[in-house]
Amino acid sequence: MDGTIADLYGVENWQALLNAHDASPYINAKPMVNTTELARLLHKAIANGIQVRIITWLAMNSNHEYDEMVRLTKQVWLAQHNIPYTHFHGIKYGTTKADCVRKELDWQELETAVLFDDNEKVRKGWKVGQAYEPAQIIEILKKVVGE
């Protein structure tokens, strides 16, 4: 989510707030995409049987209580922007995102899994399906849903 569809890094003092276990930057982040268009395409993908998984890192140096607060805050952000999904994975910072799907999807689903992420290291570590930069999200989703 962060840096992909939500502009966490554009929130003033975001890092200091997160270090203080303040989850407000996650809710205050502005969208980085046209959320109306994104929601429309994701609804269409879900209607076509495609799983939409939000795989997002939690804050660095967090604890269990703060992790839960961050998960909830990110889900509230998604709801406020009407972004649909079929699965939500709020995972420890630095966790390999592909590990979230490897244990849940069969080999055919893994081959077609698509990741959008602003972090090049995360995209390179995906190693299932395809990984794209956030700027391509609308264009790729249109292809996925046949538009």
Salt bridges, closest charged atoms under 4 A:
ASP2 OD2 - LYS74 NZ 2.63
GLU37 OE2 - ARG40 NH2 3.05
GLU37 OE2 - LYS142 NZ 3.65
ASP67 OD2 - LYS92 NZ 2.69
GLU68 OE2 - ARG71 NH1 2.62
ASP99 OD1 - ARG102 NH1 2.61
GLU104 OE1 - ARG53 NH1 2.60
ASP117 OD2 - LYS97 NZ 2.63
GLU120 OE2 - LYS124 NZ 3.10
GLU133 OE2 - ARG123 NH2 3.60
GLU139 OE2 - LYS143 NZ 3.75
GLU147 OE2 - ARG40 NH1 2.64
GLU147 OE2 - LYS44 NZ 3.13
